[in-house]
Protein backbone atom coordinates (compact mmCIF):
# COMPACT_ATOMS: atom_id res chain seq x y z
CA UNK A 1 0.00 0.00 0.00
CA UNK A 2 1.37 3.31 -0.93
CA UNK A 3 0.77 6.41 1.08
CA UNK A 4 1.27 9.88 -0.34
CA UNK A 5 1.55 13.01 1.73
CA UNK A 6 0.99 16.45 0.42
CA UNK A 7 2.36 19.55 2.11
CA UNK A 8 -0.25 22.27 2.14
CA UNK A 9 1.19 25.73 1.92
CA UNK A 10 -0.14 28.10 4.59
CA UNK A 11 -2.61 30.70 3.35
CA UNK A 12 -1.14 34.18 3.27
CA UNK A 13 -3.55 37.06 2.84
CA UNK A 14 -2.32 39.31 0.07
CA UNK A 15 -2.43 42.98 0.90
CA UNK A 16 -3.65 45.33 -1.83
CA UNK A 17 -1.00 47.39 -3.52
CA UNK A 18 -1.26 50.83 -1.94
CA UNK A 19 -1.09 54.22 -3.58
CA UNK A 20 1.62 56.49 -2.19
CA UNK A 21 0.43 59.89 -0.99
CA UNK A 22 0.93 62.59 1.62
CA UNK A 23 -1.75 64.66 3.36
CA UNK A 24 -1.35 68.28 4.40
CA UNK A 25 -3.74 69.82 6.88
CA UNK A 26 -4.86 72.92 8.72
CA UNK A 27 -6.26 72.76 12.26
CA UNK A 28 -9.65 74.50 12.24
CA UNK A 29 -9.97 74.24 16.03
CA UNK A 30 -7.33 76.98 16.38
CA UNK A 31 -10.01 79.41 15.19
CA UNK A 32 -11.93 78.81 18.44
CA UNK A 33 -9.01 79.66 20.77
CA UNK A 34 -10.00 83.33 21.33
CA UNK A 35 -13.32 82.15 22.83
CA UNK A 36 -11.91 79.47 25.18
CA UNK A 37 -10.78 80.25 28.74
CA UNK A 38 -10.59 83.42 30.78
CA UNK A 39 -7.77 84.78 28.63
CA UNK A 40 -8.31 83.81 25.01
CA UNK A 41 -5.28 83.01 22.89
CA UNK A 42 -4.85 82.85 19.12
CA UNK A 43 -2.96 80.39 16.98
CA UNK A 44 -2.39 78.49 13.75
CA UNK A 45 -1.34 74.88 13.20
CA UNK A 46 -0.41 72.82 10.13
CA UNK A 47 0.27 69.11 9.73
CA UNK A 48 1.61 66.57 7.24
CA UNK A 49 1.33 62.79 7.24
CA UNK A 50 1.78 59.92 4.82
CA UNK A 51 1.69 56.13 4.78
CA UNK A 52 5.26 54.79 4.59
CA UNK A 53 4.30 51.18 5.41
CA UNK A 54 0.98 49.38 5.72
CA UNK A 55 -1.08 51.19 8.40
CA UNK A 56 1.89 53.28 9.68
CA UNK A 57 1.78 57.07 9.21
CA UNK A 58 4.61 59.37 10.34
CA UNK A 59 3.17 62.74 11.41
CA UNK A 60 4.69 66.21 11.71
CA UNK A 61 2.70 69.08 13.24
CA UNK A 62 3.89 72.68 13.63
CA UNK A 63 2.14 75.69 15.05
CA UNK A 64 2.25 79.15 16.58
CA UNK A 65 0.25 80.47 19.54
CA UNK A 66 0.09 83.90 21.15
CA UNK A 67 -1.80 85.98 23.74
CA UNK A 68 -2.31 89.73 24.02
CA UNK A 69 -4.55 90.39 27.01
CA UNK A 70 -4.97 94.00 28.07
CA UNK A 71 -7.46 95.25 30.69
CA UNK A 72 -7.51 98.05 33.26
CA UNK A 73 -5.81 95.81 35.84
CA UNK A 74 -3.52 93.52 33.83
CA UNK A 75 -1.50 93.48 30.64
CA UNK A 76 -0.23 90.00 29.73
CA UNK A 77 1.61 88.86 26.58
CA UNK A 78 2.78 85.44 25.37
CA UNK A 79 4.19 84.35 22.00
CA UNK A 80 5.66 81.02 20.94
CA UNK A 81 6.09 78.27 18.36
CA UNK A 82 5.91 74.50 18.75
CA UNK A 83 6.35 71.27 16.85
CA UNK A 84 5.31 67.65 17.26
CA UNK A 85 6.67 64.50 15.61
CA UNK A 86 5.34 60.98 15.91
CA UNK A 87 3.16 58.41 14.18
CA UNK A 88 -0.40 57.18 13.76
CA UNK A 89 -1.41 53.54 13.31
CA UNK A 90 -4.54 52.87 11.26
CA UNK A 91 -6.55 50.00 12.79
CA UNK A 92 -8.95 49.74 9.80
CA UNK A 93 -8.48 46.90 7.33
CA UNK A 94 -7.82 47.90 3.72
CA UNK A 95 -10.12 46.56 1.02
CA UNK A 96 -8.82 48.62 -1.91
CA UNK A 97 -5.55 50.24 -2.92
CA UNK A 98 -7.15 53.70 -2.67
CA UNK A 99 -8.62 53.21 0.83
CA UNK A 100 -7.46 56.14 2.95
CA UNK A 101 -10.04 56.47 5.71
CA UNK A 102 -8.50 55.99 9.13
CA UNK A 103 -9.40 55.18 12.69
CA UNK A 104 -6.06 55.58 14.42
CA UNK A 105 -4.07 55.55 17.61
CA UNK A 106 -0.76 57.35 17.87
CA UNK A 107 2.07 58.88 19.84
CA UNK A 108 3.82 62.26 19.66
CA UNK A 109 6.79 63.98 21.26
CA UNK A 110 6.58 67.77 21.24
CA UNK A 111 8.78 70.78 22.00
CA UNK A 112 8.25 74.52 22.02
CA UNK A 113 10.02 77.82 22.52
CA UNK A 114 8.13 80.85 23.80
CA UNK A 115 8.32 84.02 25.85
CA UNK A 116 5.85 85.74 28.13
CA UNK A 117 5.73 88.94 30.09
CA UNK A 118 3.53 91.02 32.36
CA UNK A 119 4.21 94.64 31.35
CA UNK A 120 1.80 95.93 33.98
CA UNK A 121 -0.49 94.65 36.71
CA UNK A 122 -2.49 96.49 39.35
CA UNK A 123 -3.13 94.74 42.68
CA UNK A 124 -5.23 96.05 45.56
CA UNK A 125 -3.83 95.97 49.11
CA UNK A 126 -5.91 97.51 51.88
CA UNK A 127 -7.80 99.44 49.25
CA UNK A 128 -4.62 100.93 47.81
CA UNK A 129 -3.44 100.06 44.26
CA UNK A 130 0.02 98.55 43.90
CA UNK A 131 1.58 98.68 40.45
CA UNK A 132 3.99 95.96 39.35
CA UNK A 133 5.42 94.26 36.26
CA UNK A 134 7.40 91.16 35.24
CA UNK A 135 9.88 91.42 32.39
CA UNK A 136 9.96 89.11 29.36
CA UNK A 137 11.52 85.65 29.76
CA UNK A 138 12.46 83.06 27.14
CA UNK A 139 11.11 79.59 28.04
CA UNK A 140 10.76 76.12 26.54
CA UNK A 141 8.91 72.88 27.29
CA UNK A 142 8.87 69.25 26.15
CA UNK A 143 5.90 66.89 26.46
CA UNK A 144 4.49 63.64 25.12
CA UNK A 145 1.07 62.93 23.65
CA UNK A 146 -1.19 59.92 23.13
CA UNK A 147 -3.73 60.35 20.34
CA UNK A 148 -6.86 58.65 19.06
CA UNK A 149 -9.02 59.81 16.19
CA UNK A 150 -10.37 59.42 12.68
CA UNK A 151 -9.74 60.80 9.20
CA UNK A 152 -12.39 60.41 6.53
CA UNK A 153 -12.66 61.49 2.90
CA UNK A 154 -15.57 63.91 2.41
CA UNK A 155 -14.74 64.81 -1.21
CA UNK A 156 -12.15 63.48 -3.61
CA UNK A 157 -8.75 63.88 -1.86
CA UNK A 158 -10.31 66.19 0.76
CA UNK A 159 -10.48 64.92 4.34
CA UNK A 160 -11.90 65.87 7.70
CA UNK A 161 -9.87 64.77 10.73
CA UNK A 162 -10.73 64.57 14.41
CA UNK A 163 -7.94 63.98 16.94
CA UNK A 164 -8.31 63.60 20.71
CA UNK A 165 -5.07 64.18 22.66
CA UNK A 166 -3.81 63.45 26.15
CA UNK A 167 -0.68 65.50 26.88
CA UNK A 168 1.85 64.83 29.64
CA UNK A 169 4.54 67.38 30.50
CA UNK A 170 8.02 65.85 30.51
CA UNK A 171 10.28 68.86 31.17
CA UNK A 172 10.20 72.65 31.06
CA UNK A 173 12.40 75.62 31.81
CA UNK A 174 12.15 76.91 35.37
CA UNK A 175 9.23 79.28 35.78
CA UNK A 176 10.55 82.18 37.85
CA UNK A 177 8.11 84.72 39.32
CA UNK A 178 5.24 83.73 37.03
CA UNK A 179 3.86 80.46 35.63
CA UNK A 180 2.77 80.90 31.99
CA UNK A 181 -0.99 80.95 31.58
CA UNK A 182 -0.70 78.99 28.33
CA UNK A 183 2.21 76.81 27.20
CA UNK A 184 1.99 76.94 23.37
CA UNK A 185 0.79 73.64 21.92
CA UNK A 186 0.38 72.09 25.38
CA UNK A 187 -2.31 74.08 27.18
CA UNK A 188 -2.65 75.52 30.69
CA UNK A 189 0.76 76.01 32.27
CA UNK A 190 -0.52 75.20 35.76
CA UNK A 191 -1.11 71.53 34.91
CA UNK A 192 1.20 68.60 34.22
CA UNK A 193 -1.48 66.78 32.22
CA UNK A 194 -3.74 68.43 29.64
CA UNK A 195 -6.26 67.21 27.11
CA UNK A 196 -7.26 68.58 23.76
CA UNK A 197 -9.33 68.05 20.62
CA UNK A 198 -8.29 69.05 17.11
CA UNK A 199 -10.57 69.44 14.08
CA UNK A 200 -8.61 69.59 10.83
CA UNK A 201 -9.23 69.84 7.11
CA UNK A 202 -6.69 67.90 5.03
CA UNK A 203 -5.82 67.38 1.36
CA UNK A 204 -4.17 64.24 -0.05
CA UNK A 205 -1.47 64.64 -2.69
CA UNK A 206 -0.76 61.47 -4.73
CA UNK A 207 2.92 60.79 -5.31
CA UNK A 208 4.51 59.58 -8.54
CA UNK A 209 6.74 56.54 -8.86
CA UNK A 210 6.39 53.01 -7.52
CA UNK A 211 7.72 52.13 -4.10
CA UNK A 212 8.56 49.01 -2.19
CA UNK A 213 6.34 47.12 0.29
CA UNK A 214 3.41 47.04 -2.13
CA UNK A 215 3.08 50.79 -2.57
CA UNK A 216 2.66 52.30 -6.02
CA UNK A 217 1.47 55.44 -7.76
CA UNK A 218 -1.62 55.86 -9.88
Residue, then its C-alpha position, 0 to 999 in steps of 0.5 A: x500500500x502506498x501512502x502519499x503526503x501532500x504539504x499544504x502551503x499556509x494561506x497568506x492574505x495578500x495585501x492590496x498594492x497601496x497608492x503612495x500619498x501625503x496629506x497636508x492639513x490645517x487645524x480648524x480648532x485653532x479658530x476657536x481659541x479666542x473664545x476658550x478660557x478666561x484669557x483667550x489666545x490665538x494660533x495656527x497649526x499645520x500638519x503633514x502625514x503619509x503612509x510609509x508602510x501598511x497602516x503606519x503614518x509618520x506625522x509632523x505638526x507645527x504651530x504658533x500660539x500667542x496671547x495679548x490680554x490688556x485690561x484696566x488691571x492687567x497686561x499679559x503677553x505670550x508668543x511662541x512656536x511648537x512642533x510635534x513629531x510621531x506616528x499614527x497607526x490605522x486600525x482599519x483593514x484595507x479593502x482597496x488600494x485607494x482606501x485612505x479612511x482611518x481610525x487611528x491611535x498614535x504617539x507624539x513627542x513635542x517641544x516649544x520655545x516661547x516668551x511671556x511677560x507682564x508689562x503691567x499689573x495692578x493689585x489692591x492691598x488695603x484698598x490701595x493700588x500697587x503697580x507691578x510688572x514682570x519682564x519678558x523671559x524666554x522659556x521652553x517645554x517638552x511633552x508627550x502625547x497619546x492620540x486617538x481619532x479618525x480621518x475620513x474622505x468627504x470629497x475626492x482627496x479632501x479629508x476631515x480629521x478629528x484627533x483627541x489628545x492626552x498631553x503629559x509634561x516631561x520637562x520645562x524651563x524653570x518658571x521664575x516669578x510667574x507660571x505661563x498661563x498657556x504653554x503653546x501647543x500644550x495648554x494651561x501652564x498650571x497643569x502637568x497633564x492636559x487634554x485637547x481636541x483638534x478638528x482639521x481639514x486635510x488634502x491628499x497629494x498622490x505621489x509619482x513613482x512606484x515604491x517598495x512594500x506594495x506601494x505604487x502610484x496611480 
